[in-house]
């Protein structure tokens, strides 16, 4: 018993209950032990199962909550993407129209040419806001498109997987919310840019209409072209008459038709007057360019030496040519009507008028009388093959000159190749003619034929 007593004082209180039975019979003790262990086992199992069941439900609930949050965010992204796509479609149409308007509009035919610059700037902003690319005027595409809507994730098996997935969905939902907010802001910016571009297109149209109403229509143009021009100007104020670019294009074309008609009338007048004396002959300008050729003549009184612009441009060209080792000089500059009478008559008496007409102009028809033309260095075809002649052919336009009678164009210009004869047009026009590869007659669509 001494041993037993020792146990009583040293074992924990719970065990003490068991020891109460130690004084009883072996059978009683065995029954008591089985009863206690069985009870303890049932109690413990129930607790563990209860705990596991509770944890699984919590994991699933956490997953469901995270999923709901994710779905809401994903829906917001999908909605904002769709809104951006719709705004992008509007923006593409606006950018296509804006780029076409810019292409067809001649700033000189606007009352306020700054409206065109404003439209250019608003188009740039629209392209940036809409993530657009313009391949050519009117050809606009989006560089990015909205992603397809997301599909809802499946519920994973197992508590651990559900908890991990819940965390992942929660993180993803936060990113999606940011994306949706960014997308909404982008959509607002894009809609504002589209509205601005459309307003700027309207401003260009209004400016064209104001110019069209104020401009003085050339008096000699045919009534038909004047009426067409008036109708085109009126149409600028009528959106039902077509897109802005169509209306501006029609307006500008009708203006060209008026000018062409005016030029034709002037030419007819010049031809009608070229038969006798100077009566009514006036210098002819086409698109602002003084034209002197076999069709168009100058009055006998016209001309007073090379013009200041022509001389200044020659001096610039001469200096640059000298800097690269080429020596240029004017062999023949201004020739008055009276001088040309002597020059032409001497050639005609030597070679006959038909032959003289190929290289020399009749009085009034010589460009040398205009003060805008001169002959360089040596007046022979060989000049075209010298380093000087080749440099002039390739560079004269940069100083405002064209080789007036190019090789192979006698049928159009009325003159054989004259690599030495330059005509001053100003840098812009000379460069445009040079780049066109055309003679001046072809460039302007005019003839050079004696009537
Ligand atoms: Zn000449």
Boltz pocket constraint, residues with backbone or C-beta under 6 A from the ligand:
constraints:
  - pocket:
      binder: B
      contacts: [[A, 332], [A, 368], [A, 373], [A, 374], [A, 375], [A, 420], [A, 421], [A, 422]]
      max_distance: 6.0
